[in-house]
Amino acid sequence: MPRPEQMANAPHGWCAATTRLYGKDVRVLYKTAVALWYHLAGTTPLRLVVVREPKDRHKDEAFFSTDPDAHCESVLKTYALRWALEVAFCDNKHTLRFERSQARTSHAVEHTGPLAFVSYTLTVARFCQQGHLLYPNGISIMLRCRQKRTPRFANMLQLLRNLLMQARSCHTPNNITVLTNPRDARNLACKQAARIATL
């Protein structure tokens, strides 16, 4: 059985298919085979799929499945669905600072992860319910991000914070004046909320 690199370098044997990946129809070339990878899977047969983008805009990729009867398109769609999980983990680590948690005991660590993902889910759900109606006018967007057609999780979180501040649901009567006087605001979030409140 040739290695995936050898399969990709062979000029013959490519099949064409159109499948829906990442929300759009994508045409790909592929080669597939059932093989054994003793070092990782022992005697379990694996479905190997080598994929090439017809216009050579991306490098060749190899995907494996423990279901030897899986069709090529099924393997590709399954891997594509994992991208949303990767984005969720990235947002939790970098935007919600999950990776910088100060929890040290095993009990605290076991609860920090689920709580971060609950916060992530509630933020996205709130944005889908109401926040998308205010995007992008409700927040300030960096110049390099203005060409993006879809909001990032950081945009959703910023917009939700602004909505909470504008509704005065996260302030006591002693610091409400921060929202009505932008010059006295101490941080960027309060300034943005004050700007929206005065529109």
C-alpha positions as CSV (number, residue, x, y, z in Angstrom):
1,M,0.0,0.0,0.0
2,P,1.6,3.4,-1.0
3,R,1.9,6.2,1.5
4,P,-0.6,9.1,1.2
5,E,2.2,11.3,-0.3
6,Q,2.9,8.7,-2.9
7,M,-0.8,8.4,-3.7
8,A,-1.0,12.2,-4.2
9,N,2.0,12.3,-6.4
10,A,0.7,9.6,-8.8
11,P,-0.9,11.4,-11.8
12,H,-3.6,8.8,-12.4
13,G,-6.6,7.5,-10.3
14,W,-8.2,10.8,-9.3
15,C,-11.9,11.0,-8.9
16,A,-14.0,14.2,-9.0
17,A,-16.8,15.0,-6.6
18,T,-18.8,18.0,-5.5
19,T,-19.7,18.1,-1.8
20,R,-21.0,20.7,0.6
21,L,-18.2,21.8,3.0
22,Y,-18.2,24.8,5.3
23,G,-21.6,26.0,4.1
24,K,-20.8,26.0,0.3
25,D,-20.5,23.5,-2.5
26,V,-16.9,22.6,-3.1
27,R,-15.4,20.6,-6.0
28,V,-12.6,18.3,-5.1
29,L,-10.4,15.6,-6.5
30,Y,-9.8,12.5,-4.3
31,K,-8.3,9.1,-4.1
32,T,-9.4,6.6,-1.5
33,A,-8.4,3.2,-0.2
34,V,-8.8,0.9,2.8
35,A,-5.5,0.3,4.7
36,L,-4.0,-0.8,7.9
37,W,-1.9,1.5,10.1
38,Y,-0.4,-0.9,12.6
39,H,1.4,1.8,14.6
40,L,-1.8,3.7,15.5
41,A,-4.8,1.5,14.8
42,G,-3.4,-2.0,15.0
43,T,-5.4,-4.4,12.9
44,T,-8.4,-2.0,12.6
45,P,-8.9,-1.2,8.9
46,L,-9.0,2.5,8.1
47,R,-10.6,4.4,5.2
48,L,-7.9,6.7,3.7
49,V,-9.0,9.7,1.6
50,V,-6.4,11.9,-0.2
51,V,-7.9,15.2,-1.3
52,R,-6.7,17.7,-3.9
53,E,-8.2,21.1,-4.7
54,P,-8.5,21.3,-8.5
55,K,-7.1,24.8,-8.8
56,D,-4.1,24.0,-6.6
57,R,-4.9,26.8,-4.2
58,H,-4.4,24.5,-1.2
59,K,-2.0,21.7,-0.5
60,D,-3.1,18.1,-0.7
61,E,-4.6,16.7,2.5
62,A,-5.1,13.1,3.8
63,F,-8.0,12.1,6.1
64,F,-8.6,8.9,7.9
65,S,-11.7,7.2,9.2
66,T,-12.1,4.1,11.4
67,D,-15.2,3.2,9.4
68,P,-13.8,1.4,6.3
69,D,-17.2,1.5,4.6
70,A,-17.5,5.3,4.9
71,H,-17.8,7.2,1.6
72,C,-15.3,9.8,0.7
73,E,-17.8,12.6,0.9
74,S,-19.0,11.4,4.3
75,V,-15.4,11.5,5.7
76,L,-14.8,15.1,4.4
77,K,-18.1,16.4,5.7
78,T,-17.4,14.9,9.2
79,Y,-14.0,16.6,9.3
80,A,-15.5,19.9,8.1
81,L,-18.1,19.8,10.9
82,R,-15.2,19.8,13.4
83,W,-14.2,23.3,12.4
84,A,-17.0,24.8,14.5
85,L,-15.6,23.0,17.5
86,E,-12.1,24.3,16.9
87,V,-13.4,27.9,16.6
88,A,-15.3,27.4,19.9
89,F,-12.2,26.2,21.7
90,C,-10.1,29.0,20.3
91,D,-12.7,31.6,21.4
92,N,-13.0,30.2,24.8
93,K,-9.2,30.2,25.3
94,H,-8.4,33.6,23.9
95,T,-11.5,35.7,24.3
96,L,-13.0,34.3,27.5
97,R,-9.4,33.6,28.9
98,F,-10.3,30.0,29.7
99,E,-6.6,29.1,29.2
100,R,-5.6,31.6,31.9
101,S,-7.9,30.3,34.6
102,Q,-6.5,30.6,38.1
103,A,-8.2,27.4,39.2
104,R,-5.8,25.0,40.8
105,T,-7.8,22.3,42.5
106,S,-9.1,19.4,40.4
107,H,-12.7,20.3,41.5
108,A,-12.4,23.9,40.4
109,V,-10.7,22.9,37.1
110,E,-13.5,20.5,36.3
111,H,-16.1,23.3,36.7
112,T,-14.2,26.0,34.9
113,G,-14.4,24.4,31.4
114,P,-18.1,23.8,31.4
115,L,-18.8,27.3,32.8
116,A,-16.7,28.9,30.1
117,F,-18.7,27.0,27.4
118,V,-22.0,27.9,29.0
119,S,-21.0,31.5,28.9
120,Y,-19.9,31.1,25.2
121,T,-23.3,29.4,24.3
122,L,-25.3,32.1,26.1
123,T,-23.4,34.9,24.3
124,V,-23.9,33.4,20.9
125,A,-27.6,32.6,21.6
126,R,-28.2,36.2,22.8
127,F,-26.5,37.5,19.7
128,C,-28.7,35.4,17.4
129,Q,-31.8,36.5,19.3
130,Q,-31.2,40.2,19.4
131,G,-27.6,41.3,18.9
132,H,-27.5,40.6,15.1
133,L,-30.0,43.4,14.6
134,L,-27.5,45.9,15.9
135,Y,-24.4,44.5,14.2
136,P,-22.2,46.2,13.2
137,N,-23.4,49.6,14.2
138,G,-23.5,48.8,17.8
139,I,-19.8,48.3,18.2
140,S,-16.5,49.8,17.0
141,I,-14.7,47.5,14.6
142,M,-11.0,47.6,13.9
143,L,-10.1,48.7,10.4
144,R,-8.5,45.4,9.5
145,C,-11.7,43.6,10.4
146,R,-14.2,45.7,8.5
147,Q,-14.1,43.5,5.4
148,K,-15.4,40.5,7.3
149,R,-18.9,39.5,6.4
150,T,-19.6,37.6,9.6
151,P,-19.1,38.7,13.2
152,R,-16.4,37.2,15.4
153,F,-17.2,36.0,18.9
154,A,-15.3,39.0,20.3
155,N,-17.8,41.2,18.4
156,M,-20.7,39.3,19.9
157,L,-19.3,39.6,23.4
158,Q,-18.6,43.3,23.0
159,L,-22.1,44.0,21.7
160,L,-23.7,42.1,24.5
161,R,-21.6,44.0,27.1
162,N,-22.7,47.3,25.5
163,L,-26.4,46.2,25.6
164,L,-26.0,45.3,29.3
165,M,-24.4,48.6,30.1
166,Q,-26.9,50.6,28.1
167,A,-29.7,48.9,29.9
168,R,-27.9,49.7,33.2
169,S,-28.3,46.1,34.3
170,C,-24.7,45.7,35.3
171,H,-24.2,48.9,37.3
172,T,-25.2,50.3,40.7
173,P,-26.8,53.7,41.1
174,N,-23.4,55.0,42.2
175,N,-21.6,54.4,38.9
176,I,-24.5,54.9,36.4
177,T,-23.1,58.4,35.7
178,V,-20.2,56.8,33.9
179,L,-22.5,55.9,31.1
180,T,-23.9,59.4,30.7
181,N,-20.6,61.2,30.7
182,P,-18.1,59.6,28.3
183,R,-15.3,61.9,29.5
184,D,-15.4,60.3,32.9
185,A,-15.4,56.7,31.7
186,R,-12.4,54.7,32.8
187,N,-12.4,52.0,30.2
188,L,-13.2,51.4,26.6
189,A,-16.4,49.4,27.2
190,C,-18.0,52.2,29.2
191,K,-17.0,54.7,26.5
192,Q,-18.6,52.6,23.9
193,A,-21.8,52.1,25.9
194,A,-22.0,55.8,26.6
195,R,-21.6,56.6,22.9
196,I,-24.4,54.2,22.0
197,A,-26.7,55.6,24.7
198,T,-26.3,59.1,23.4
199,L,-27.2,58.2,19.8
